[in-house]
């Protein structure tokens, strides 16, 4: 059959060097040689829609240092596939995923050499590499590419490990306003909006963004007068014409958010692009209101 690769667990590394780690089991199930050495392994990982996530020498073998770094039949060996990620790649994966599950396809070109034993004098044996050959990793059925699905709930946990929920989907740092005591309720609602976006809940994203502005104005003003509350929130950017224009911008955004809060006739369909645009605007405005752009 060949070298059988099975993904066991998926974990993630957060900033500054974001990556996804596929912890794998590798087994030698060759019908011929009972021991082989991997000389090199070029691994390509793509999504179901052929978005390239990794393409290179990204497989690391883990061997016990007191033993030969080879693969013998009947033994399960550990290895790891590392997938470096940047913001653009994560966003591209999120666009393709569209609030659903995701699947990685693993293709490979692997150069292996069988290990041969030769008898020497004094009844000693030595081991040599036979001429190498190129193969590919296969799944437990002997098929390639190797498919590894990741459920939506598991992927959201990975995004959290990547700290993607703490860094705005479009690289506006939430740290710019996350320490502001008057914005804590609003920040919680912004995070809820992000989570809803990741779950594909476009209407819910708009609703949470709307509620975030309501919470921010109430906590900033702390009165029963909505206009006074909102004025105090807007005064954070200096007052005058700038605050007035920002007021117009937020009102327009909130009117758009209403599309996700009410049923209309004819029905209005909120799309991923709608939710993404509102989330972008909301985070940018809160970054401005936080006073540390």
C-alpha positions as CSV (number, residue, x, y, z in Angstrom):
1,X,0.0,0.0,0.0
2,X,2.8,2.5,0.9
3,X,3.2,5.1,3.6
4,X,-0.2,5.7,5.3
5,X,-0.7,9.1,6.7
6,X,-3.6,9.8,9.2
7,X,-4.3,13.2,10.7
8,X,-5.0,12.8,14.4
9,X,-5.4,16.3,15.8
10,X,-5.4,19.9,14.6
11,X,-4.0,22.7,16.7
12,X,-3.0,26.3,16.1
13,X,-0.3,28.8,17.0
14,X,-1.3,32.4,17.5
15,X,0.5,35.6,16.5
16,X,3.1,36.8,15.6
17,X,3.8,33.6,13.7
18,X,0.3,32.1,13.1
19,X,0.2,28.5,11.9
20,X,-2.0,25.4,12.0
21,X,-0.3,22.1,13.1
22,X,-1.6,18.8,11.8
23,X,-0.4,16.1,14.2
24,X,-0.2,12.8,12.2
25,X,0.5,9.1,12.4
26,X,2.6,7.6,9.7
27,X,2.8,3.9,9.0
28,X,4.9,1.8,6.7
29,X,2.5,-0.6,4.9
30,X,4.7,-1.4,1.9
31,X,4.2,-4.8,0.5
32,X,7.9,-5.1,-0.2
33,X,10.6,-3.4,1.9
34,X,10.0,-3.7,5.7
35,X,12.0,-0.5,6.4
36,X,12.3,2.7,4.5
37,X,13.8,6.1,5.0
38,X,12.1,9.4,3.8
39,X,14.7,11.4,2.1
40,X,12.4,14.4,1.4
41,X,8.7,15.1,1.4
42,X,7.0,17.9,-0.6
43,X,3.5,18.4,0.8
44,X,0.7,20.4,-0.7
45,X,-2.4,21.2,1.3
46,X,-5.4,22.7,-0.4
47,X,-9.1,23.3,0.4
48,X,-12.0,21.7,-1.3
49,X,-12.1,24.6,-3.8
50,X,-8.4,24.3,-4.5
51,X,-7.2,27.3,-2.3
52,X,-3.5,26.5,-1.6
53,X,-2.9,26.6,2.2
54,X,0.7,25.2,2.1
55,X,3.1,24.0,-0.6
56,X,6.6,22.9,0.4
57,X,8.7,20.9,2.8
58,X,6.3,21.4,5.7
59,X,6.4,17.8,7.2
60,X,8.5,17.2,10.2
61,X,9.4,13.6,11.3
62,X,9.6,12.7,15.0
63,X,11.9,9.8,15.8
64,X,13.4,8.5,19.0
65,X,17.0,9.7,19.0
66,X,18.4,6.4,20.1
67,X,16.9,4.6,17.1
68,X,17.3,4.8,13.3
69,X,15.3,7.6,11.7
70,X,13.5,5.2,9.5
71,X,10.0,3.7,9.1
72,X,9.6,0.0,9.9
73,X,6.5,-2.1,9.3
74,X,4.3,-2.6,12.3
75,X,5.2,0.6,14.1
76,X,3.2,3.9,14.2
77,X,5.4,7.0,13.9
78,X,4.6,10.6,14.8
79,X,5.0,13.5,12.4
80,X,3.7,17.0,12.0
81,X,2.6,19.1,9.0
82,X,2.9,22.8,9.7
83,X,0.7,25.3,7.8
84,X,2.0,28.9,8.1
85,X,-0.8,31.4,7.9
86,X,-1.1,35.1,7.3
87,X,-4.1,37.4,7.5
88,X,-4.9,37.3,3.8
89,X,-4.9,33.5,3.8
90,X,-7.2,33.2,6.8
91,X,-9.6,35.7,5.3
92,X,-9.6,33.7,2.0
93,X,-10.3,30.5,3.9
94,X,-13.2,32.2,5.8
95,X,-14.7,33.5,2.5
96,X,-14.6,30.0,1.1
97,X,-15.9,28.4,4.3
98,X,-18.9,30.8,4.3
99,X,-19.9,29.8,7.8
100,X,-19.8,26.0,7.1
101,X,-17.3,23.1,7.7
102,X,-14.0,23.1,5.9
103,X,-11.9,20.2,4.4
104,X,-8.2,20.0,3.8
105,X,-6.8,17.9,1.0
106,X,-3.2,16.7,1.4
107,X,-1.2,15.8,-1.7
108,X,2.5,14.8,-1.6
109,X,5.6,13.8,-3.5
110,X,7.8,11.7,-1.3
111,X,11.3,10.4,-2.0
112,X,11.9,7.2,-0.1
113,X,14.8,4.7,-0.1
114,X,14.4,1.1,1.1
115,X,16.8,0.0,3.8
116,X,18.8,-3.1,2.9
117,X,20.9,-5.2,5.3
118,X,24.2,-6.6,4.1
119,X,26.2,-9.2,6.0
120,X,29.8,-8.3,6.7
121,X,32.8,-10.1,8.1
122,X,32.6,-11.3,11.7
123,X,28.9,-11.9,11.4
124,X,28.2,-8.2,11.5
125,X,25.5,-6.6,9.4
126,X,25.4,-3.1,8.0
127,X,22.5,-1.2,6.5
128,X,22.6,0.7,3.2
129,X,20.1,2.8,1.2
130,X,18.7,1.1,-1.9
131,X,18.0,3.3,-4.9
132,X,15.3,5.8,-4.0
133,X,11.9,6.0,-5.6
134,X,9.1,8.6,-5.5
135,X,5.8,7.8,-3.9
136,X,2.9,9.7,-2.3
137,X,1.3,9.5,1.1
138,X,-2.0,7.7,1.1
139,X,-5.0,7.3,3.5
140,X,-6.0,4.0,5.2
141,X,-7.7,2.9,2.0
142,X,-4.6,3.5,-0.1
143,X,-6.1,6.6,-1.8
144,X,-4.7,10.1,-2.5
145,X,-5.3,13.0,-1.8
146,X,-5.8,12.5,1.9
147,X,-9.0,14.3,3.0
148,X,-9.3,15.7,6.5
149,X,-12.6,17.5,7.3
150,X,-12.9,20.0,10.1
151,X,-16.3,20.7,11.6
152,X,-17.4,24.3,11.9
153,X,-17.4,24.2,15.7
154,X,-13.8,22.8,15.7
155,X,-12.7,25.4,13.2
156,X,-14.0,28.3,15.3
157,X,-11.9,26.9,18.2
158,X,-8.9,27.0,15.9
159,X,-9.7,30.6,15.0
160,X,-9.7,31.4,18.7
161,X,-6.3,29.7,19.1
162,X,-5.0,31.8,16.2
163,X,-6.4,34.9,18.1
164,X,-8.4,35.7,15.0
165,X,-11.4,36.6,17.3
166,X,-9.1,39.1,19.1
167,X,-7.8,40.7,15.9
168,X,-10.4,42.2,13.7
169,X,-11.0,40.1,10.6
170,X,-9.6,43.0,8.5
171,X,-6.6,43.8,10.7
172,X,-8.1,46.6,12.8
173,X,-6.7,45.8,16.2
174,X,-9.4,45.5,18.9
175,X,-6.7,46.3,21.4
176,X,-7.1,49.9,20.2
177,X,-10.3,50.1,22.4
178,X,-10.6,46.8,24.3
179,X,-9.2,48.4,27.6
180,X,-11.7,51.2,27.6
181,X,-13.8,50.8,30.7
182,X,-16.8,52.7,29.1
183,X,-16.8,50.4,26.1
184,X,-16.7,47.0,27.8
185,X,-20.3,46.0,27.1
186,X,-20.0,47.2,23.5
187,X,-16.7,45.2,23.1
188,X,-18.5,42.1,24.2
189,X,-21.2,42.7,21.6
190,X,-18.6,43.3,18.9
191,X,-17.0,40.0,19.8
192,X,-20.4,38.4,19.6
193,X,-20.8,39.9,16.1
194,X,-17.5,38.4,15.1
195,X,-18.5,35.0,16.4
196,X,-21.8,35.2,14.5
197,X,-19.9,36.1,11.4
198,X,-17.7,33.1,11.8
199,X,-20.7,30.9,12.2
200,X,-22.4,32.3,9.0
201,X,-25.1,34.1,10.9
202,X,-25.2,37.2,8.7
203,X,-28.4,38.7,10.2
204,X,-27.1,38.1,13.7
205,X,-23.9,40.0,12.8
206,X,-25.8,43.1,11.9
207,X,-28.0,42.8,15.0
208,X,-25.0,42.5,17.4
209,X,-23.2,45.5,15.7
210,X,-26.4,47.6,16.2
211,X,-26.6,46.6,19.9
212,X,-22.9,47.4,20.3
213,X,-23.5,51.1,19.4
214,X,-26.5,51.2,21.7
215,X,-24.5,49.8,24.6
216,X,-21.6,52.2,24.0
217,X,-23.8,55.3,24.1
218,X,-25.7,54.2,27.2
219,X,-22.4,53.4,29.1
220,X,-20.8,56.6,27.9
221,X,-23.7,58.9,28.9
222,X,-25.2,57.0,31.8
223,X,-28.5,58.9,31.6
224,X,-32.0,58.1,30.4
225,X,-31.6,60.7,27.6
226,X,-30.6,58.8,24.4
227,X,-29.5,62.0,22.6
228,X,-27.3,63.1,25.5
229,X,-25.8,59.7,25.8
230,X,-24.9,59.6,22.2
231,X,-23.5,63.1,22.2
232,X,-21.2,62.2,25.0
233,X,-20.0,59.2,23.1
234,X,-19.4,61.2,20.0
235,X,-17.6,63.9,21.9
236,X,-14.7,61.4,22.2
237,X,-13.5,62.4,18.7
238,X,-13.3,66.1,19.6
239,X,-16.9,67.5,19.2
240,X,-17.9,70.0,16.6
241,X,-18.3,69.2,12.9
242,X,-16.3,66.0,13.2
243,X,-18.7,64.6,15.9
244,X,-21.7,65.7,13.8
245,X,-20.4,63.9,10.7
246,X,-19.6,60.8,12.7
247,X,-23.1,60.9,14.1
248,X,-24.5,60.9,10.5
249,X,-22.2,57.9,9.7
250,X,-23.3,55.8,12.7
251,X,-27.0,56.6,12.0
252,X,-26.6,55.4,8.4
253,X,-24.8,52.3,9.5
254,X,-27.5,51.6,12.2
255,X,-30.3,52.0,9.6
256,X,-28.5,49.4,7.5
257,X,-28.2,47.1,10.5
258,X,-32.0,47.3,10.9
259,X,-32.2,45.0,7.9
260,X,-31.0,42.2,10.1
261,X,-33.4,43.0,12.9
262,X,-36.8,43.2,11.2
263,X,-38.8,41.2,8.7
264,X,-39.6,43.3,5.5
265,X,-41.8,42.8,2.6
266,X,-40.5,42.0,0.1
267,X,-38.0,39.9,2.1
268,X,-34.5,41.3,2.3
269,X,-31.7,38.7,2.2
270,X,-28.6,39.6,4.2
271,X,-25.4,38.2,2.6
272,X,-21.9,37.5,3.8
273,X,-20.7,40.6,2.0
274,X,-23.3,42.7,3.9
275,X,-22.2,41.3,7.2
276,X,-18.5,41.7,6.4
277,X,-19.0,45.4,5.4
278,X,-21.0,46.2,8.6
279,X,-18.4,44.4,10.8
280,X,-15.6,46.3,9.1
281,X,-17.3,49.7,9.6
282,X,-18.3,48.9,13.2
283,X,-14.7,47.9,14.2
284,X,-13.2,50.9,12.5
285,X,-15.6,53.3,14.2
286,X,-15.0,51.7,17.6
287,X,-11.2,52.0,17.0
288,X,-11.8,55.7,16.4
289,X,-14.0,56.1,19.5
290,X,-11.4,54.3,21.6
291,X,-9.1,57.2,21.0
292,X,-6.1,55.0,19.9
293,X,-6.3,54.5,16.1
